Amino acid sequence: MMNETFYNGVPEIETGPVPLESAPIGEHAVQGIPLVIEVVLGRSRLTVAQLSKLHRDDHIDLDTNFGDPVDLKVNGTVIGRGEIVFNESKTAIGVKIVEISHGRRR
C-alpha cells in the first residue's frame, strides 16, 4: 500500500500488516504453473568448421555412454538424475527417476 507522501519523487511505503488480498502466494496458487523439463543426454564440442561439414546421416559422438545416468533439469537447473527407458505401449522413450535433489543444485 502506498502512502500519498512523496520524498524526492519516490513514493513512501507504509509499514504494518499486509492486507489479505496482497498476502504472499500460497503453494496451491502456483501448482498449475508450467515448467520446462529437459533431459540432458550428453554434450559434444565441435568447431564451426566441423559443424559446417555435417551432413544428413552423420553422427555426433557425445561425452556419455549408452546406459549412463542423464541430468534432469527444470527451467535450466539440475534437479536430479535419471535413466532412459523405452515405453513399449506408446513406442516412446522416457526417463526413470533415479535421484531427485530437493535442495538447490547447479
Phi and psi in degrees as GROMACS dihedral restraints (atoms count N, CA, C in turn):
[ dihedral_restraints ]
;  ai    aj    ak    al  type     phi  dphi    fc
    3     4     5     6     1   -98.6    20    10
    4     5     6     7     1   139.8    20    10
    6     7     8     9     1   -86.0    20    10
    7     8     9    10     1   149.9    20    10
    9    10    11    12     1   -75.1    20    10
   10    11    12    13     1    -8.9    20    10
   12    13    14    15     1   -78.3    20    10
   13    14    15    16     1   130.3    20    10
   15    16    17    18     1  -115.6    20    10
   16    17    18    19     1   142.3    20    10
   18    19    20    21     1  -128.7    20    10
   19    20    21    22     1   117.3    20    10
   21    22    23    24     1    54.8    20    10
   22    23    24    25     1    35.7    20    10
   24    25    26    27     1    79.6    20    10
   25    26    27    28     1     0.2    20    10
   27    28    29    30     1  -107.2    20    10
   28    29    30    31     1   128.1    20    10
   30    31    32    33     1   -64.9    20    10
   31    32    33    34     1   144.9    20    10
   33    34    35    36     1   -87.9    20    10
   34    35    36    37     1   135.1    20    10
   36    37    38    39     1   -92.3    20    10
   37    38    39    40     1   130.5    20    10
   39    40    41    42     1   -78.8    20    10
   40    41    42    43     1   144.6    20    10
   42    43    44    45     1  -106.2    20    10
   43    44    45    46     1   160.1    20    10
   45    46    47    48     1   138.8    20    10
   46    47    48    49     1  -169.6    20    10
   48    49    50    51     1   -63.3    20    10
   49    50    51    52     1   144.3    20    10
   51    52    53    54     1   -85.4    20    10
   52    53    54    55     1   126.8    20    10
   54    55    56    57     1   -60.7    20    10
   55    56    57    58     1   148.4    20    10
   57    58    59    60     1   -54.6    20    10
   58    59    60    61     1   -40.2    20    10
   60    61    62    63     1   -67.9    20    10
   61    62    63    64     1   -15.6    20    10
   63    64    65    66     1  -117.5    20    10
   64    65    66    67     1    19.9    20    10
   66    67    68    69     1   -69.1    20    10
   67    68    69    70     1   159.5    20    10
   69    70    71    72     1   -54.8    20    10
   70    71    72    73     1   150.4    20    10
   72    73    74    75     1   -70.3    20    10
   73    74    75    76     1   132.8    20    10
   75    76    77    78     1   -78.5    20    10
   76    77    78    79     1   161.6    20    10
   78    79    80    81     1   -58.3    20    10
   79    80    81    82     1   -38.6    20    10
   81    82    83    84     1   -63.2    20    10
   82    83    84    85     1   -25.9    20    10
   84    85    86    87     1   -74.0    20    10
   85    86    87    88     1   -18.8    20    10
   87    88    89    90     1  -107.4    20    10
   88    89    90    91     1     0.3    20    10
   90    91    92    93     1   -62.3    20    10
   91    92    93    94     1   -27.4    20    10
   93    94    95    96     1   -91.7    20    10
   94    95    96    97     1     3.5    20    10
   96    97    98    99     1   -73.2    20    10
   97    98    99   100     1   125.8    20    10
   99   100   101   102     1   -71.6    20    10
  100   101   102   103     1   144.5    20    10
  102   103   104   105     1  -124.2    20    10
  103   104   105   106     1   151.3    20    10
  105   106   107   108     1   -95.8    20    10
  106   107   108   109     1   121.8    20    10
  108   109   110   111     1  -109.1    20    10
  109   110   111   112     1   128.3    20    10
  111   112   113   114     1  -117.3    20    10
  112   113   114   115     1   145.6    20    10
  114   115   116   117     1  -117.0    20    10
  115   116   117   118     1   115.5    20    10
  117   118   119   120     1   -91.9    20    10
  118   119   120   121     1   107.5    20    10
  120   121   122   123     1   -75.0    20    10
  121   122   123   124     1   -34.4    20    10
  123   124   125   126     1   166.6    20    10
  124   125   126   127     1  -179.2    20    10
  126   127   128   129     1  -136.3    20    10
  127   128   129   130     1   160.9    20    10
  129   130   131   132     1  -147.2    20    10
  130   131   132   133     1   145.7    20    10
  132   133   134   135     1  -108.3    20    10
  133   134   135   136     1   128.4    20    10
  135   136   137   138     1  -132.1    20    10
  136   137   138   139     1   150.4    20    10
  138   139   140   141     1   -83.7    20    10
  139   140   141   142     1   166.3    20    10
  141   142   143   144     1   -59.8    20    10
  142   143   144   145     1   -39.1    20    10
  144   145   146   147     1   -62.4    20    10
  145   146   147   148     1   -44.2    20    10
  147   148   149   150     1   -64.3    20    10
  148   149   150   151     1   -43.3    20    10
  150   151   152   153     1   -62.0    20    10
  151   152   153   154     1   -40.5    20    10
  153   154   155   156     1   -69.9    20    10
  154   155   156   157     1   -17.1    20    10
  156   157   158   159     1   -92.9    20    10
  157   158   159   160     1    -1.6    20    10
  159   160   161   162     1   -71.2    20    10
  160   161   162   163     1   142.5    20    10
  162   163   164   165     1  -130.4    20    10
  163   164   165   166     1   169.3    20    10
  165   166   167   168     1   -55.4    20    10
  166   167   168   169     1   140.0    20    10
  168   169   170   171     1    76.1    20    10
  169   170   171   172     1    -1.1    20    10
  171   172   173   174     1   -69.7    20    10
  172   173   174   175     1   158.9    20    10
  174   175   176   177     1  -116.3    20    10
  175   176   177   178     1   145.0    20    10
  177   178   179   180     1  -115.5    20    10
  178   179   180   181     1   117.9    20    10
  180   181   182   183     1   -76.2    20    10
  181   182   183   184     1   137.0    20    10
  183   184   185   186     1   -98.8    20    10
  184   185   186   187     1   166.8    20    10
  186   187   188   189     1   -85.6    20    10
  187   188   189   190     1    13.9    20    10
  189   190   191   192     1  -125.2    20    10
  190   191   192   193     1   161.3    20    10
  192   193   194   195     1  -104.6    20    10
  193   194   195   196     1   156.2    20    10
  195   196   197   198     1   -57.7    20    10
  196   197   198   199     1   129.6    20    10
  198   199   200   201     1    95.4    20    10
  199   200   201   202     1   -11.2    20    10
  201   202   203   204     1   -68.1    20    10
  202   203   204   205     1   151.1    20    10
  204   205   206   207     1   -63.0    20    10
  205   206   207   208     1   152.4    20    10
  207   208   209   210     1  -115.4    20    10
  208   209   210   211     1   151.1    20    10
  210   211   212   213     1   -80.1    20    10
  211   212   213   214     1   140.2    20    10
  213   214   215   216     1  -107.2    20    10
  214   215   216   217     1   125.3    20    10
  216   217   218   219     1  -120.6    20    10
  217   218   219   220     1   140.7    20    10
  219   220   221   222     1  -120.0    20    10
  220   221   222   223     1   119.6    20    10
  222   223   224   225     1    49.8    20    10
  223   224   225   226     1    40.3    20    10
  225   226   227   228     1    88.6    20    10
  226   227   228   229     1    -5.9    20    10
  228   229   230   231     1  -105.9    20    10
  229   230   231   232     1   129.2    20    10
  231   232   233   234     1   -66.8    20    10
  232   233   234   235     1   124.5    20    10
  234   235   236   237     1  -118.8    20    10
  235   236   237   238     1    -2.6    20    10
  237   238   239   240     1   172.3    20    10
  238   239   240   241     1  -169.2    20    10
  240   241   242   243     1  -134.4    20    10
  241   242   243   244     1   155.1    20    10
  243   244   245   246     1  -151.1    20    10
  244   245   246   247     1   178.8    20    10
  246   247   248   249     1  -129.6    20    10
  247   248   249   250     1   144.1    20    10
  249   250   251   252     1   -71.3    20    10
  250   251   252   253     1   133.5    20    10
  252   253   254   255     1  -129.9    20    10
  253   254   255   256     1   160.1    20    10
  255   256   257   258     1  -112.7    20    10
  256   257   258   259     1   126.9    20    10
  258   259   260   261     1   -97.9    20    10
  259   260   261   262     1   100.9    20    10
  261   262   263   264     1   -63.3    20    10
  262   263   264   265     1   -35.4    20    10
  264   265   266   267     1   -67.7    20    10
  265   266   267   268     1   -27.5    20    10
  267   268   269   270     1  -107.6    20    10
  268   269   270   271     1    -0.7    20    10
  270   271   272   273     1    43.5    20    10
  271   272   273   274     1    51.5    20    10
  273   274   275   276     1  -135.8    20    10
  274   275   276   277     1   160.4    20    10
  276   277   278   279     1   -97.6    20    10
  277   278   279   280     1   157.8    20    10
  279   280   281   282     1  -149.9    20    10
  280   281   282   283     1  -167.9    20    10
  282   283   284   285     1  -131.6    20    10
  283   284   285   286     1   127.4    20    10
  285   286   287   288     1   -90.5    20    10
  286   287   288   289     1   125.1    20    10
  288   289   290   291     1   -70.7    20    10
  289   290   291   292     1   126.2    20    10
  291   292   293   294     1  -105.2    20    10
  292   293   294   295     1   -37.9    20    10
  294   295   296   297     1  -150.9    20    10
  295   296   297   298     1   137.0    20    10
  297   298   299   300     1  -124.4    20    10
  298   299   300   301     1   133.0    20    10
  300   301   302   303     1  -102.9    20    10
  301   302   303   304     1   118.4    20    10
  303   304   305   306     1   -87.3    20    10
  304   305   306   307     1   -10.7    20    10
  306   307   308   309     1   -93.4    20    10
  307   308   309   310     1  -177.6    20    10
  309   310   311   312     1   -79.7    20    10
  310   311   312   313     1   132.1    20    10
  312   313   314   315     1  -142.6    20    10
  313   314   315   316     1   137.5    20    10
